[in-house]
Amino acid sequence: MARPRTGDKPKDIREATVSEIAATGSTAVSVNKIAARAGLSVGTLYRYHETKDDLLFWVFLEVKRDIHRSMMDAARECVGPAARLRAMWFALVAYGFKAPQEFLMAEMMSAEIRENIRQSGQLRDMQDAVLAEIQAGIDQKVLVQTSVRTIETILGSTAITLARRASLSGSPTGQEELDRIFTLIWRGIARADELPEQI
């Protein structure tokens, strides 16, 4: 068995798991293949994670934390819900461009993970923070009066599409086109008196 590439076993395990999920197109992955990609024995991998489900959830949660952190860090630098939501959307898209396999793996696993995992307090807290930003936009009459989940879907699905396109093509969408895309999205979710130029 080969030695770990970097000596950072958790990082090697995370990268190997993401790569294996990307290669198989499913969370029905082999722990043996993940261990081989990480340059570890299966026994060593199981010292870090008791079961395959534990491993997959750990990687999923690590990626979700990184995505969430990048969005909230971007929002903190802005004032007002319009600017904050714009910064969060661009940070989400940027993460998808920077790490498309991780981004797409997280989206795939979001649809496949069991209900008890979906109820994780950490995941719920991250989602609640994003929904609170959208709710603030509705409450301050920046966004149309509708469900926060509807607006989350409109914003998130576009970011997922852009990340998928970047992953398949090997190159991100240019800034000018991103600006056009966001302007069109904003026109669909903002109140009529909130013009795109104001954000």
N, C-alpha and C positions, 0 to 999 in steps of 0.2 A: 504494500500500500504506500502510495506517495505521501510525502510530508505536506502539511499545509503550505500554501503558497506564500502567505504573508505572516504567519504566526499569530494572526488575530482570528481565532477560531470562530467566534460569533459572527464576525464580518464575513468570513469564508462561507459559513453555513447560510447566512442570509442570501449572499450572492448566488450560491449554488441552488438554493431553493427557488429563488426567483427565476433563474435560468432554466431549471428543470420544468417548472410550471409553464414557462414560455415555450419550451420545446414540445411539451406534451399537449398543451392547450387545455389542461384540466388540472384540478386539484387532486385527481386520482394519480398521484405521483408515487414513485418508488423511493423509499428511504435509502435503499442501497445505491441508487443512482445519484441521489443528493449527496450522500457521503463520498462517493467516487468523485463527483464534481468538486467537492470541497477539499479533496485530498486527505480525507479522514477515514478512519475505520468506522463501521456502523456502531461499534461499541462506544467509541469516543463521542459520536453524535448523540447517542442515547444518554451519555453523561450530562449533556446540556438540555435535553428534552426527553421526557419520559415516554411519550407516544408520538406517532406521526401527527395526530390532531394538535397536540401541544406545539409541535414544531411549526406546523402551518399557521396556527393562530398567532404564535410569537412573531413570525415574519410579517404576517398581515398587519398586526398591531404596530410593529416597528415602522412599516411603510406608512400606515395611516397617520401615525404620530408625526413623521417627517413632513408629510403633505400638509397636515393641519398646522404645524408650526410655521411652515413657509407662508401659508395664507394669513395666519393671525399676525405674524411679524410684519407682513406687508400692510395689513390693516392698521396696525398701531401707528404707522407713520403718517396716517391721513386723518383729516377732520371731516366729519359729516358722513351720513350713510352712503351717499352716492359715491364719494371718493373711496370710502372703505370697501364697498362691494366691488368697485372697479379694480382696486388693488388686489383684492382676494382672488378675483377671476383671473387676472393676469398672472398672479403667483401660482395658481392651480395649473394653468396652461404651461407656464414655464417649467414646473415640476414634471409635467408630462413630456415636455421636450427634453429635459435633462436626463430623466430616467424613465423612458417609455415602457420598458418591460415591467418595472416596479409598479408604475401607475396602472397599467392594464391588468397586472396580476391582482392588485388590490380591488379593482373594479370587478374582475371575474369572481374573486373570492367573496365579495360583498353579496353576490347573488347566490353563492353556493353554501355559505357557512350555515351551520345549524342555528335554530332560533335561540338556544341557550347561550351560544357564543355571541350572537347579535345583541343580546341583552347586557353585554359587558359594560360595566360602569364607565370604563375609560372611553369606549366607543360612543356611548350615550352622551358623555360630557362633551366630546369633540363635536358631535352632531348638534347638540344643543347650542353650543357656542356659535356655530355657523347659522343655525336657524334664528338665533337671537339677533344676529346682524341683519338678517333679512327682515325680521319683525320690526326692528328699529326703523328700517326704511319705509315699511308700511305705516307704522305709528306716526312717523314724522311727515307723512304724506308725500314722500318722494316716489314710492312705488305704488302701483295700482292696488286697490283693495282686493286681494285674493288670498288663497292659501299660501303659507310660506313654503310648503312642499312643492307647490306648482312652480314657484319662482326658483327654488333650489333645483328642480328638474331641468328647467329651461337653461339655467346657468351651467349646471354640471354636465348635462348631456353634450353640450357643444365642446366643452373642455375635453371630454372623453373622446369625442370624434377627432379633434385636433391631435390629441396624443396618439391615437391609433394611426392616423395618417402619417405622423412623424415617425412612428415605429416602422411602418411598412415602407415608407419612402427613404428613410434614413436622413431626412432633413426637416427642420421645423418650418412652420409657416412664417413668412416675413412679417415684420412689425406693422407695415402699412396695411396688410390684409387683416391682421389681428385687430387693428383699430377699427377697420370697416365692419368686421364681424361683431365686435363688441357694440358698436354704435347701433347696428341693426337689432341686436338682442335688447339693448337698453330701450330702444323705441317700443319694443313689445311689452316691457315690464314697468316702465316709468310712467308716472302721470303725465298728461299732455303738457302741463306747464313746466316739466322737468326735461329740458332739451339736452341732447347728448353733449353739447359744447360746455355745459355747466359742470361736468364731472372731470 
